[in-house]
């Protein structure tokens, strides 16, 4: 079911893991913790925004469009 999803994800995860391993050797422990946090956040975001067919979810694909092609604004701020 997630075969294409994994095909798109594993190179990103592998590259990030190699960077994390290098950071373990080269950086101070507090900076290494930051690297682990950033890697975890980034790879989780990539995983959650990848569809099961391997394509990425785009913001333009989830915002409804009006007939004239412009984005349908759900909330327009404090203009009223």
C-alpha positions in Angstrom: 0.0 0.0 0.0 2.8 2.5 0.9 5.4 1.2 -1.5 5.6 4.4 -3.6 5.3 6.4 -0.4 8.4 4.7 1.0 10.3 5.0 -2.3 10.0 8.8 -2.1 10.8 8.9 1.6 13.7 6.7 2.3 16.4 8.8 0.5 15.4 11.8 2.5 15.4 9.9 5.7 18.8 8.2 4.9 20.4 11.6 4.0 19.1 13.2 7.2 20.3 10.2 9.3 23.8 10.5 7.9 23.8 14.2 8.8 22.6 13.3 12.3 25.5 10.7 12.7 28.0 13.3 11.5 26.6 15.8 14.0 27.0 13.3 16.8 30.7 13.1 16.1 31.3 16.8 15.4 29.0 18.8 17.6 28.5 19.7 21.2 25.8 17.6 22.9 23.4 20.5 23.1 23.8 21.3 19.4 23.4 17.6 18.6 20.1 17.6 20.4 18.9 20.5 18.2 20.0 18.6 15.1 18.0 15.5 16.2 15.0 17.7 16.9 15.2 19.4 13.5 15.8 16.1 11.7 12.8 14.5 13.5 10.5 17.4 12.7 11.6 17.6 9.1 11.3 13.9 8.3 7.9 13.7 10.1 6.7 16.6 8.0 7.9 15.0 4.8 6.2 11.7 5.8 2.9 13.3 6.6 2.8 15.4 3.5 3.5 12.5 1.1 0.5 10.7 -0.4 0.5 6.9 -0.6 1.2 7.2 -4.4 4.5 9.1 -3.6 3.3 12.5 -4.6 3.6 15.5 -2.2 0.5 17.2 -0.8 0.6 20.8 -2.1 -1.2 23.7 -0.4 -2.9 24.6 -3.7 -4.4 21.1 -3.8 -6.2 21.4 -0.5 -7.5 25.0 -0.8 -10.8 25.2 -2.6 -11.0 27.3 -5.7 -13.7 29.5 -7.0 -15.1 29.5 -10.5 -12.7 32.3 -11.5 -9.7 30.2 -10.4 -8.8 32.3 -7.3 -8.6 30.7 -3.9 -11.8 30.7 -1.9 -11.1 32.7 1.3 -12.6 31.1 4.3 -11.5 33.8 6.7 -10.6 37.3 5.6 -9.3 38.8 8.8 -10.8 41.7 10.6 -12.1 43.5 7.6 -15.8 43.5 8.7 
